[in-house]
Amino acid sequence: MKKIEIYTTIYCPFCIKAKILLNKKKIKFYEIDLSNDETLREKMSIMANGARSVPQIFVDDVYIGDCDKIYKLDKEKKLDKLLGLE
């Protein structure tokens, strides 16, 4: 099983939307809340090629992208393979 991590904040509607898609696919994921942790956000930003917005999604420590990106990958029928569902 692949390790899925999603960096979020509690007040982010895009985070909720991304989690809805992952839950719909019945994917177990680890949510890392950055709401009050600037140090952790900086760490995420380095791993996400400078992106500071949330959500940011990683699969097996490989940067996948944000909410728009995973919905785009899903529409292109590429997300399931990345998540290890195929």
N, C-alpha and C positions, 0 to 999 in steps of 0.2 A: 504494500500500500504506500502511496506517495504521501509525503509530508506537505500539507498545504498550510501556509501561514497568510493571514490577512491583517495588515496593520490598519487600525481604525481609530476613530474618536467617537465619543458617545453622542455627539450632536451632528453627525454627518449623514445626510440623506443618501449620498452615493454609497456609503458603507453599508447601509441597510439594504439598498438595492443589490449590491454585490453579494451580500450574505443570503439574500433571498434566492438568487440564482444558484449558489453553491448548495443551499439547503434543498432546493428543488431537485438537484442532481444527487441528493443524499450523500454528499461528500462530508467527511469528517475534516474539520479544519481547526486550526489554532488561531484564536483572535488575540492580537496584541494591541491593547488600548494605549494610545499615545496622549490621551486627553491632558494629562498633567505631567508629562515626562519629556522635556525638551531634549535631554541626552539620548533617550531612546529614539526620538524622532530624527535626530542627527544621524544615528546609526542606520536607521531605515533609509534615510536620504542617500547615504553613501552606497548602500546596497542597491538602491533603485536609480542609480545613475543621476543623482541630483534631484530627483522628484521629492517634493516635500508635502504634497497634497495627499489626502487619504481618500479612499483606500489604496493600498499598494499590496499586490498579491505575489506570492512566491510559491513555486512548486519545487520541492527538493532543493531549496536554497537558490533556485534560479529565478530571476526576476521575470515575471510575466507581464505586469502592467497594472492599470487601474480598472475602475468599474467599466468604463467605456470599452476598454481593450478586451476584457473577458466576455462582454456581451457581443462584441464584434467577432471574437474567436468562436463563440457559440453559434452565431449566425452563419459563419463560414464552415461550420461542422468540424472545427479543429480543437475545441476546448475539451471534449471528452477524452481524446487521445492524450492531451497534456496532463489531464487529471488522473490518467490511468484507468479510465472507465472502458477502454476498448482493448 
